């Protein structure tokens, strides 16, 4: 069976003929879906019909790859996660999941004889051909992640447990009460109230199955993995299976809310003792002012930087067991600090940062078999490529693709690497990379074509690279996406894309919402600048935006669109729109009061509108402190703080004169929905044409299929109304 043509959802939203849910139940007849698109242009339905590869892992002998794919049903408004397997040469691709419920997190165990996976909150095991499925755990609490020890005798289990440190437990005699008594900060995170936290348990693997295990953070009110996006990658087994390294920010309440200080801890299985690898045993937390940036506080002094006060995450042991490596940010309170690769020698406690010559982020990494080198991925000039470093910090580039590698792992085949890769013109597929002596000799081979049957029917837009001079004489990379079926003799409506973050790269990303190809399919040119404040152009470029949200980065936006209007004959300067999400949404709100009638319409998704309100609305207070410098009520604010608050978009509504669409999710606790409602209400009270698309059940993102399609239709209806 060709799994790339076996979809949970099609453009016509075909549904499952579901059997019962158990792994031993009747199979589900998903069937082959020979998708035939109504036209050769990308549509929201075509996007949601695509399979989304989530993970991939090579077998110990390197001959097979097990991976996870998600398919979506628009009619059922849900996803179906399935497990697939393929030979490393790209042949014999087949689906192992045959049930209606999702199966996730596949990994090789028992030396490659079996595949373990999650099904209905429990760990199951099957043969590589999908036969002989057996349940290994019967945990009362759902297992949300797991990792087997190298010797196969133990396993880490991630489970959620009740947490009433911040939100008090309601009285037992009021079981229907919905109120929450909150006693400190961080009472909600990302999209949920914090009434449970995850803990790692170490359990024995026996012939009868897996026991419940022992909580290695027993009695500690700290989460591991860390909210909101941490997973099993934040824990690692030592090579000898005698210890677990884990990531944890051992803070709660206000201390947690203002700090990014997470550390790597080493837990000994036999002694049950824990050692902090980042800080000395006698380390005492440094007192901080919770209403002021940590840039100039003692916690980030030269002396304390030796103690790793920033984010330290995702440990991995070297194959020979001598070292632990992890991703490390230097400064506390700065979530977008440069992510370096730290190598810790277990015998001596010596720490070495081995990517100092790479002036950008280490996005992911893996040890190579020699235990003397590591491979990693990082962004440079709008592309996420592979690199290699030795323990002396000599960094060498491995690939030079016009694409984004989004994961990296050993392929277990003579130094080859396994990766997921995407671009602005192609969703994620699995690749095998064979490093060469130089970039030109590296071989990059795709082994899956998950969405070829859809992409082959589409006419896609072409991507161009353009370098633009900024107002301060710098060179700025802009991506230009041409409309599908581009005709150089025509003029097209054009969109300025404003990136979020604020420090996230405009790289060769593929998005299922902010998708440049669907914009191109609707007849728009896209101008996407790597404005000030984005990684991949050196630390100075990346950090310039902090404390200067409305300065040079906004000039960079206007430089990009003005250059396009002046020098690209196919850009219609009389039909310009500006769109963006998060910081990009903030950018749109600000530009609405400062665009000098360049734009005919705006779209802001989950953007900050009133920065004084935003300072106390957001849950991760460290972000506002670092970016704004001070709480708005501090009398002795820095000049940067004064500039930030004085230039908040809400103070320039009096200059608004252009139609605007505001989009927001009510479960967005990063940028609360009152920001979007405030902007919409202000526009309407001024008599400006405006619409508000509000999602009661979505967070900072839009994750449900029908909401996603409503988002796309509303987005393009608004643009077409004002630009066509």
N, C-alpha and C positions, 0 to 999 in steps of 0.2 A: 504494500500500500504506500502511495506517495503521500507522506504526511503534510507536505506543503499545500496539498489540495484537499486536505481534510480539516475543515474549519468548524469551530463551535458557532461562529456567526458568519453570515455572508452579507453582501450588500442588501439582500432582501430580508435580512434578519431571520434566517432559518433557525429553528429551535431544536433542542435535544428531544429525542424520544427516550426519556429517562427511565432507567430501571431503578431498582432499589439501591440504597447507598452503600452497602457493605462491600468490602474488597472481594468477598466471595459471592457477591450478588450477581444477578444477570448483567451482562455487559450493555453498554449504551450504543445504539446505532446512530453514530454521528453521520456517517456516510460521506461520500465525496461531494464536494460543492464546486461545481464547475462555474465559477463566478464569471458572469458576463456583464461588463459595465455598460451603462446606458450611453456613455460617451468616453472619449479618450482623456477627459479632464478629471483631476482629483476632486473628490467630493468628501464630505464628512463621513458618509456611509462607507466609502472605500477605505478611508483611514481606519475606521473601527472594525473593518473586516480583516485587517492585517494581523498576523500572528506576531506576538511580542516575546522575543527570546529574553529570558531573565537571568539565566546562569548556565554555566557549562563547566564540566570537570572531566579531565582525561583519566582513563583507567591506569592503574599502576604500571602496566606494560606498554602504555601509550597507544594501544591498538583501537580503542573505542572511546567515544565521548558521550557521556550522559548529560542531558540538558533539559531545561524547563521552558515551556512556551505557554503564554496566556492568550486565549481567544475570548472574544466578547460577543454577547448576544444583545443587540439593541432592543429587541422585543422583550426579552426576559430582564433586561437592564442589569446584567451581572456578567462576571467573568468565569471562565473555566480554565484552571491551570493543569497542564498535562506534562507528563514526563516522556521524553523521546531519547532515542539512542542512534548513533551513527558511527560508522567506521571512521577512523582518522583520515582515511584517504577520500572521504566524502561519499562513500558508497554504503548501500544497505541501510538507508534511513528509514526508521520505523517508529511508530508510537507505541509506548508501553502502557499508557493509561487507557483503561477500557470502561471506567465507571463514571457516573454522573457527578460525583463530588470531586473536588480538586485534589490533586496529588502534587506535592511541592518538595523543594529542598533535596533533590537527589544527590547522593554522594556514594562513592565506592567504599566498601568495607571488606574485611576478610581477604585482603590481598587481591581484590578484584573479582572474587568469586560471587559477590553479592552487591546489590544496590540497596542502601537504606533511604527512606524517604518519610515525609510526614503525610498522614491521612487522617482527617477528622481529629486532629489534636494528639495523635499518637504516632510513635515511630513504628514503621513496618519495614519488612525486608523482602526482597525478591531476587530471583536470578536475573542475569543480564538480558535474558530473553523474555522477562516478564512472568515467568512461571513460579510456582511454589511460593506464593505470597504468605507471609506470616507476621502476625502482630507481635512486636517485641515489648511494648510497654502497655500498662493499664493504669496510667496515672489519673488520679482524681482531678487534677488540674491539667488543662491543656498544655502540651509541650509546644513552645513557640520557636524553638531552634535547638540544634543539637550538634555535637562534634565528638566523634569517637577518638579514643587515644590511639597512638601509633601501634601499640601491641594488641589493640582490640578488646582489652579486658575491662575498660571503663569508658564512660561516655559523659559528656557535659550535657545537661538538660536545662533549657531556659524555661522558667515558669513565672507567671505573675502571681503575686501574693497581695493580700489586702494591705493598705497603707493609710494610716490615720494620723500621720505626723502633722499634716498641714490642714486637712479637712477632717473635722471631728466625726466620729461614727455617731449616727443618729440614735436616740434612745430605742431600745428594743420594743417598747410599747407603742411606737409610732412607725410601724412598718411601711405606711403609705406616704410618709412625709417626703417631700421632694427638696426641701431646703437644705442648704449646706452651710455649716458654720466654719468659716475660714479663719485661720490664726496666723498665717504668714504668707510670704510671696511664693511663687511657683505652685500655686494651687491649680493651675491648668497649664497645659503645654501643647503647643501646636494646634490640636483640634479636640482635646478631651480634658476633663477634670482629672486631677491626679489623685485617684483613690485606690490605685494599685501600682506596684512597681515590679520590675522583673529582677529575678535573682538567678544565678547559676547554681545548679546542683550537680555534684559528681556522683554517678551511680555505677554499680558493678554490672557487668554484662555476664550473664550466666547461661547455662544450657536451657534453662526454663524461660529466660527473657531478661528484662532489665528491671531492677528494683527502683524504688522511688528516689533514692540518692540522698546525699547530705548537702545542705545549703552552705556554700563556702563563704557566704556573707551573713551567716546566721546572727541575728540580733543587731545587725547594722541597718540603719534606715536609708541606705543608698541604693541606687539603681545600677544594674549591670545586666545587659548592655545599657548605654546611655540613651535617653530620650533626645530627639524624637525619632531619629533614623537609624540608630545603632542596631546591629545584628550580631550574628555569631562570629563575624570577622573581628569583633572586639575581644575575642578570647582565643587562646592558642595552647595546645599541649606541648610540653617539652618533648624532645626526641626520645627520651627514655621512659616516657609516660609517667613520670614521678611528680610532675609539677604542672600547674596551670598558670599562664600569664593572662591577666585580664585588665580591661580598661575600666576605670571608675573615677567619678568626681565625688569625692567623699565630703559633700556639703549638702545642706538642706535649706529651705526657706530663702530668706534674703541673701544669705551667703552664696547660695547656688545661683540665684537670679542675676547677681552682678559679676560672676566669675566664670571663666572658661578653663579653670585649672583642673584638668583631669590628669591622672597618673597611670602608670603601668605597675601593677602589683604582681608578685610571684607567690603563689600559694603552694605550699608543699603538701602533697597528699598524705604522706605518712605522719609527719609531725603536726599537721594542721596549722602551721604557722605561716604568716603572711609578711612579706617584705616589700617595701616601696622601692622600686628600681630608679625612680626619678629624684627622690629626695633623701637626705640623710635621716637616720633613725631619730635624731634629736631635733628635727625640723619643727619649728613652731610657725603657725600661720601668721602672716603679716596683716596687721590691722589696715583696713581700707576705708576710704570715704565713699559710701555707696551712692552719693549723688554727684560724683565727679569722675571724669575720665581717669582710667588707670595709667594713661600714657606717662604722666609725671609723678606717679605715686611710688612709694618705696618698694611695693611688690614687684615693680618692673625695673628696679635699680640694677646696675651692672652686676652687683654682688649676688642679688637674688635670682638673676637670670640663669645662674649656674644650677639652680634647683628646679628647672623646668616648670615655671609657673603657668605656662599656656596649655593648650590642648596637646595631650599625648594619647595616641589612639592606635588600635589595630596591630598588636604585637605578632611577630612571627619568629619562630626559632630557626636557626640555621640547620641544615641537614646533619651536620656533625655535632650539634648540640652545644657548641662553644658560645654562640651569640644569640641575643634577641634583638631584632630590629623593629622599629615602629615609626609611625609618622608623628612629627613633633613640630608644634608652633612655639615660638620663643616667649611671647608676651601674654600676660593675663588680661582678659577683657577684650581681646582682639580676635574675633572669630575668623577674620580673613587674613590673618598673618600668614607669611609664607610657610607652607607645609614642607618641612625638611625631612630627610631620612636619617634617623638616629640609629646607630649600632652600639649595643651594650655588650661588653665582654663579661660573661658570668663569673669567671674566675677572679677577675681583678676589679670589676665595677667601673672600668673605664668606658666613657661614652665618646663616640666620634660621630660627627655629622658629615655624611659622605656625599651630599649633593649640594655643597655650598657654591660650587661653580655653576650650578644651574639656577639662574635667577628667576625661578618660577616654582609652581607647586608640584610636589609629588602626589599625584591623584590616587595611585595604587601601586603596589610593588609585590615582588616575590623573590625569594632566594633562588639562586642557581645551584645546581648539584654540587659544584666545587666548594661551596660554603665560603668562598673568597670574593664572590661578586653577587650583585643583585640587579635585577631588571625592574624598570618602573615606567610609568606613563606620566606625561605632563604636557601642559599646553605651552606652545611657543608660536607667536604670530598667527593665532587663530586656528592652529591645528594641534590635536592631541596625539603625539607620537610616542614611540618606545625609545627608551634609553637604557644604558647599562653603566654601573659604577663599580669600582673595586673598593676595598676597605681603606685605601689611601685617598679616596675622593676624586679619582680620575673618571670623569663622566664622558661617555661616548654615545652619540646618537645611533640608533639601530634602524629606524624607519623614517622615511620622509614622504609620508602619504598626505594627500589632500583629503583628510578624513579625521575622525576621532576614534581612537582606541579607547574603549570605556571599561575594560577590565584586562588583567594580565595574570597568567598562571603558568606553571610548568606544563608542557605537553607530554612529559615523561618519555621523550623520544630523542635522545642524543642532543640535548641543549635547545630543542625547539620550544617555542612558546605558544600557549593557547590564549586566544583573545576574542573578545566581542568588539565589533567595529561597526561604525555607522558614518553617515555623512549627510549633508543637506539634501542629497539626491537619493539616499538609500537608507532604509531602516536597518536595525541591528541584525547582523549575521555572525556566524562563528568562523574564525580564521586560524590557520596555523602559520606561525612566523618562524622562519629559519634564519637566525642572525648571520650576516656575512662579516667579512673582515672590515668592510666599510658599508656605508648606507646603500650604495649602488648595488652591492652584492647580496643584500638581504632579500630573501624570497618571502612574499606575502601571498598566501593561498586561501581562498574562500572555500569552505567545505559545506556550507548550507546555503540554500536559496529560498529562505522561508516564504518570501512574498513575491517571488518571480512571476507567478501566474497572475498577479494583480498588476505589478509594475510593467509587465510586457504590454499591457493594454493601455498604458497611460503615456501621454505626451508630457514630459516634464520640462520645467524651466531650466535654463542654463545659469550657472553660477560664475560670476567674474570677481576677481580680486582687484581692488583699486586702492591706491595710496593717496591720501588727501593731506594738504598742508593745513595745519590748525592756526588759530589766531596768534599763538606764541611761537610759530615757526617750526613745530614738530611735524613728523610724518605719522599719519594715522591710517591704519588698515580699515577699509570698508568692504564688506561683501555686497555685491550687487546681484540680485536675483532677477532674471529677465522673465517676462510672462511666457507661459506655455504657448507654443506656436508664434513666437516672437517675429514681428515684421519691422525691420529697421526703418521703414519709411513712415511708420505711425508714431504718434505720441500717446503715452499711456499714463493713467493716474498712478501716482507713486506714494508709497508709504515709508515714512521714517520709523524704523524699528528701534525702540528704546529698551536696552537690556536691563534686567533686574540685578539683584544681588545685595548691595550695589556692585560687588566685586566678583561677578561671574563672567567668564569669557564668552564672547560671541565667536564660538569656534564652529567646527563643521558638525553641529549637533542636529539630531533628528528629533522632533517633538510631535506628539499626537494632538497637540492643541495649537501651540505657536509654531505651526508648520509652514515654512516658507513656500513649499511646493503647492500647498492648497491656495495660498495667496496668489502665487503665479498662475495657477489654474483659473483663478477668477479675474485674470487680466490686469494684475498689478505688478509694477516694478517695486522691489523692496531695496531700500538702502539701509544697511545694518552696520553702523560704525562701532569699532572697538575703541570707544571714547575713553577719556581719562578715568582711571579707577578700575581697569580690567587687568587680570593677570596675563602673562605671556609676552609682556613688553618690558620687563624689568620691574624691580620693586618700587623705584621712584614713580613710574607711571601708575602702578597699581595703587599706591598709597596716597597719591595726590588728592583723591576724592574725600578722604576722611576730614571732616570739618569744613568741607567746601562743596556741599551738594549742589549748590546753585551757581557755582563759578565756572571754572574751566570746562567741566564736563558738559555743561549746557552750551557753552560756546562750541565745543566739539560737535555736539549734535547739529547745531546750525551750520557749522562749517561743512559737515557731510552733506546735508540736504542742499545747501547753496552751491556746492561744487557740482552736485548732480544736475541741478537746474541749469547751471552755466555751461557745463561741458558734455552732458549726455543728451544728444538731440532727441532721444525717444522719451525723455522725461517731460511731462506736461506740468510746468510750474504753476499753472492755474488750477490744478487738481491734485493737491497734496494733502495727505493725512498723516497724523502721528499716532502711533499705537505702542502700548507697552504694559508690562505687569510688574507688580511689586515696586522696586525702585524705578522700573520703567513706567509704572503707573504714576508714581510720584512725579517723574519727569514730565509726563503728559500734563498733569495738573499744573506744574510750574510753567511749562511752555504755553499753556492756555492763556497765561497772563503776560507772556513775554515774546510772542512769536511775530509781532509786527505784521499781522495778517498774511503770513506765509501759508498757513494751513486752512483748509476748508472744513475739516472735522477732526475730532479726537476720539480715541478709545482708551480708557484707563481700566485695567484689571487689578483689583486688590492693591491699589496704590495708597500711600500715605498722603493725607490732605492737610491736616492740622498737626504740626509737629509738637506743639505744646501738649495736645491731647495724646498724641502718639507716644510721648515720653513715658507716660504712666499707663497707657493702654496695653502696650506690648508686654509679653511675659518674660522674654529674655532681656532683662534690663541692661546687661553688659553691652548690648548692641547700641542702644541709645546713648549710653554714657560715652562710649568710644567715639561715636559719630558726631554727637552734639556737644561734647565736652562737659556740660553741666546740666543739672536739673534747671528747668526754666525759672524756678523760684529762688535760686541762689542769687544773692545780691552782688557778689563779686564774680560774676561770670567772665570767662575768657572772651577775648575778642571773637574767636571762632564760634562760641556759643551764641553770642549776641547776633552775629551774622546769620547763623542758622535759623534762629527763631524769627528774626526780622524778615527773612526771606521765605518763610513758610508759604506754600501755595495759597492757603486760605486768606492771606492778607492781600492778595492781588485779584480777588474775584471781581473787584470793581472794574478791572480791565478786561474781563472775559467778554467775548463777543462771538464765539464760534460754537457750533453744535457739538455736544459731547455725550458719549455713551459711557456710563459708569457700571462696572461689573464687580460684584463682591460675594464672597461666601460667608454666611453667618457663623460658621464654625472655624473661621480663620481667627485664631488667637494671636497670631504673629502681627498682623495688621488688622485691627478689629473692623467689623463691617460698618460701624458708625462713621468711619472715614469715607467710604464710598457713598453712604447715604447723605452725609454732610455736603459732599461735592455736588451730588445730584440736586439736592434741595436748594443749594445756593444758585445753581444754574437756572432752575425753574423759577425761583423767586425773582431772578433778574430778567426773566422772559426769554432766556436762551433755549432753543430746541434741545431737549435732552431726553435720554432714556436711562432707566436703571434696571439692570438684570441682576436680581438677587437670588442666591441659592441658599435656602435654609439648611440644607444637608451637605454642603461642600465646605472644604477648608480653604487653604491658600491655593489649592489646585482644584481642578474639576475632574473627578474620577469616575463618575457614573456615566455609562454610555449615552443614555437619553439626554442627560444634562450636557454632555459633551457636544452632542449634535445640536441641541438648542443653542449652546454657546456659539458654535460655528455659524449657524444660520443667522443669529442675531448680529454677530460680528459683520458678516458680509452684507446683510440687509442695510445696516447702518452705513457702511462704506459706500455701497452702491447708490444709496439715496442722495449722498452729498458729493460724490466724486464721479458719477456717471450720468 
